[in-house]
Amino acid sequence: MFFLKKNFIFVLTVLFTITASQAYFKKNDTGEEAFAFLGSFYSARSAAMENANAAKPSSNPGSVLQNPAAIVLDSNQKNAVSFSWQTSELAENQGYIAYARRVGAMVAELSYGWIRYGDVDGYDDLGNETGKTYSPQSSVTALSLSLPFPHFQFGSTIKFATDLLANDGTDQTAMALAFDWGVLWQSSSRKYGLGFAARNFGKMIRAYVDKGDTDYGLEEVFALSGFYIPGALPRLSLYSELTFPRYAEPAVALGAEYVIGSNLFVRAGFSRTWLDLSRDFKELFSSADRPNETNNARLFSLGLGYAGSSFSVDYAFSYLPQNLGMEHRVGLGLRF
């Protein structure tokens, strides 16, 4: 009873999220989800490792974007602030800012993320220019709670998302509520561990047009992750994650992080959908079997990072397929 009273909000959020997640396997309508941008928010450190680092606890507030149980603050640091910003062909201006604070045994975090896609020219149904210019934009505000134990950590996040495609006629800003929940396990040696997360389960509460349909699923994803620190190379951390989206192909991500000295980090990541991996395998035997396309938004990523006792800075570079260019991401962190 004492545990439930002390952590009532945390427990209630987890139970509600599990209940809302039961609709996951009821249908498979590929490409029919709304608010697909929810999965595009992550830190520069995570981007450099293709988001494969979800199983290892971190003091970076951006870690909760992959698993709400991942945030951990040391006893001598009660607060953490994180800022990340990116630019690419897919989004002209995208970033997030997060603040985490240790509250007793728990860590609470408040974050806000935004995407500005730039100006888009309007066209009618026949493909003719209308002379109108639109500025689509998206945002998400989230509250996360995590609770650590000696070997396990639990976490949950509630999100309020908005998405404006245009502002013409009956168009309006769409809104949605989404939920994440996750758990981490670490061995007593802290050299390997596992994580499980459910991300972006929820419901639209306002349609894109006045009196429109809100019966669309969000970008719902189950993710299983792990990390391993080899005994022969204690400065190296290896990461992996399997993702199972409701509206897209399952994918695998691999990442690595190596410490140079005590403060400098070198990172790399690779991710592919299972379908793309099968196409890659076929190409080894017959290039004619491989279509000229890919299911994934990034082919590989590289990055550097510096982490001091109270300050950190990260940079990530991602190469995009199909002539989409490159993506650059910068992150800053402060702990006190």
VENRA-V531589 format. One record per backbone hydrogen bond with DSSP energy under -1.0 kcal/mol. NH is the residue of the N-H (numbers start at 0). CO is the residue of the C=O. If there is no record, write none. Layout:
BEGIN
nh:NH co:CO
nh:NH co:CO
END
This chain:
BEGIN
nh:4 co:0
nh:5 co:1
nh:6 co:2
nh:10 co:6
nh:11 co:7
nh:12 co:8
nh:13 co:9
nh:14 co:10
nh:15 co:11
nh:16 co:12
nh:17 co:13
nh:18 co:14
nh:19 co:15
nh:20 co:16
nh:21 co:18
nh:23 co:20
nh:25 co:22
nh:29 co:27
nh:30 co:246
nh:31 co:28
nh:33 co:216
nh:37 co:34
nh:38 co:35
nh:39 co:36
nh:46 co:42
nh:47 co:43
nh:49 co:46
nh:50 co:45
nh:51 co:48
nh:57 co:69
nh:62 co:59
nh:63 co:60
nh:64 co:61
nh:65 co:62
nh:66 co:62
nh:69 co:66
nh:71 co:57
nh:76 co:73
nh:79 co:99
nh:80 co:333
nh:81 co:97
nh:82 co:331
nh:83 co:95
nh:84 co:329
nh:85 co:93
nh:86 co:327
nh:87 co:90
nh:92 co:115
nh:93 co:85
nh:94 co:113
nh:95 co:83
nh:96 co:111
nh:97 co:81
nh:98 co:109
nh:99 co:79
nh:100 co:107
nh:101 co:77
nh:102 co:105
nh:105 co:102
nh:106 co:145
nh:107 co:100
nh:108 co:143
nh:109 co:98
nh:110 co:141
nh:111 co:96
nh:112 co:139
nh:113 co:94
nh:114 co:137
nh:115 co:92
nh:116 co:135
nh:119 co:133
nh:121 co:131
nh:123 co:127
nh:126 co:123
nh:129 co:121
nh:133 co:119
nh:136 co:163
nh:137 co:114
nh:138 co:161
nh:139 co:112
nh:140 co:159
nh:141 co:110
nh:142 co:157
nh:143 co:108
nh:144 co:155
nh:145 co:106
nh:146 co:153
nh:148 co:151
nh:152 co:183
nh:153 co:146
nh:154 co:181
nh:155 co:144
nh:156 co:179
nh:157 co:142
nh:158 co:177
nh:159 co:140
nh:160 co:175
nh:161 co:138
nh:162 co:173
nh:163 co:136
nh:170 co:167
nh:171 co:207
nh:173 co:162
nh:174 co:205
nh:175 co:160
nh:176 co:202
nh:177 co:158
nh:178 co:200
nh:179 co:156
nh:180 co:197
nh:181 co:154
nh:182 co:195
nh:183 co:152
nh:184 co:193
nh:185 co:150
nh:186 co:191
nh:189 co:186
nh:192 co:226
nh:193 co:184
nh:194 co:224
nh:195 co:182
nh:196 co:222
nh:197 co:180
nh:198 co:220
nh:200 co:178
nh:202 co:176
nh:204 co:174
nh:205 co:174
nh:209 co:169
nh:211 co:208
nh:215 co:213
nh:219 co:217
nh:220 co:198
nh:221 co:243
nh:222 co:196
nh:223 co:241
nh:224 co:194
nh:225 co:239
nh:226 co:192
nh:227 co:237
nh:228 co:190
nh:235 co:232
nh:236 co:256
nh:237 co:227
nh:238 co:254
nh:239 co:225
nh:240 co:252
nh:241 co:223
nh:242 co:250
nh:243 co:221
nh:245 co:219
nh:250 co:242
nh:251 co:271
nh:252 co:240
nh:253 co:269
nh:254 co:238
nh:255 co:267
nh:256 co:236
nh:257 co:265
nh:258 co:234
nh:259 co:263
nh:263 co:259
nh:264 co:304
nh:265 co:257
nh:266 co:302
nh:267 co:255
nh:268 co:300
nh:269 co:253
nh:271 co:251
nh:273 co:249
nh:276 co:272
nh:277 co:273
nh:278 co:274
nh:279 co:275
nh:280 co:276
nh:281 co:277
nh:282 co:278
nh:284 co:281
nh:285 co:281
nh:288 co:285
nh:289 co:286
nh:292 co:290
nh:298 co:318
nh:300 co:268
nh:301 co:316
nh:302 co:266
nh:303 co:314
nh:304 co:264
nh:305 co:312
nh:306 co:262
nh:307 co:310
nh:311 co:332
nh:312 co:305
nh:313 co:330
nh:314 co:303
nh:315 co:328
nh:316 co:301
nh:317 co:326
nh:318 co:299
nh:319 co:324
nh:323 co:320
nh:326 co:317
nh:327 co:86
nh:328 co:315
nh:329 co:84
nh:330 co:313
nh:331 co:82
nh:332 co:311
nh:333 co:80
nh:334 co:309
nh:335 co:78
END
